Amino acid sequence: MELVLASNFDPALVEQTRDLPISTFFGNFPTSLIGGGRPPRILPAIDPDGFRRHLAEVHRTGRKFYATLNSSDLGLREYSADFSPQFRREVDRLIDLGVDGFVVAVPALLEGLHRDYPDVGLSVSTFARIRTVAQAEYFLRLGADTVVIEEANRDFPLLRGLVRAGARVELLVNQTCLHDCPFRFHHLNTSSLASQRDTANPPWFELPLLECGLELVRDPGQLVSGIFVRPEDLEVYEEIGVHRFKISGRNATTPWLVRVARAYAARRYDGNLLDILSYVQNRAPRAALRQLAERGVAPKIVGPLADAFDALASLEIDNGAFPAGFLRRVAATDCLHTSCAACGYCATVARKVVRIRGRPLAEYEPPASLPDPRPLWPSFGAGEGAGRSTNARPTPPVRG
Ligand code: SF4
């Protein structure tokens, strides 16, 4: 097993994970020419000296560091004459700071990196949204050595095909995104553009998270059919040749990152699975709605939405209650071409494992109606509450 862990640039993170099978840390400055896949307001500020020191620590423990240059949208900057020289300068600077490899989504960037820096590692980002073997093969021919998968975590025919095609597959394991999320492309492009250095007025809250969170308000059981991987299920992937597992959380605290890395390294977590998963589609909208409420913005919209999201703040997923063979059962289902409503397996599991305010999922009643959230959109723009991050993870309780 090989873990790839998000870095928050805290020296204690490297120290406290020395004994774990981490091969690689990843991260970047909050903003860059290309953008790094996370909105800058949620990321730790880091100066070049601190960046260099952190990478030296990483190297001292025998690990590598990959920089995220993984935007899915370059904002048409690539058509300007100074884009290529600027990109070259940015990559030279990162390599000088100690970066060993890059995570990239745009094929032209990956191809250029491979031509100009043939010795650096190149991972295809989840932002490239690889869903077929043919898509991955294009990237492999352009110079990629690793393909990072997230939304297709439970597409076992694809994963087997990628391994057969010679790709080193890396699986992002701790996100709570919806099964085949319809909001994904908008969310990825929002994060991409927001993290580019010269983007004027990036939003302080990414509204696809609100849309995603509302899906769960309507049916919290959908969490179970999502893309997370339980620590206990890593072996199902290892059996087909996938051994590299990525843990996200560049905005997270060190205790949280250490806890998650330990759970996956141990292949086991006793307790609420949400302790080690992102659950960002509830945490972030709740914080955003709280800010709007404090400012008195549209109380007839914000109030009912905040109540609906708050109701799921106490949601727990009892990791010990999953049926034996949960993932193997999902892996044996053609989920891409099956209606979840018709199949019903994940909903059955959800009724066993999900608790809300300590009560069974069956007792949860979604709001009969919710206000249209669209009038709130302008409130999420820059200048409208700018300066306060909402996606930052609160310090989670650390279990003993
Ligand atoms: S098709 Fe069945 S097994 Fe697959 S995600 Fe939907 S409910 Fe789960």
Residues whose N, C-alpha, C, O or C-beta is under 5 A from the ligand:
A	BS01	SF4	S225 V330 T333 C335 T338 S339 C340 C343 G344 Y345 C346 A347
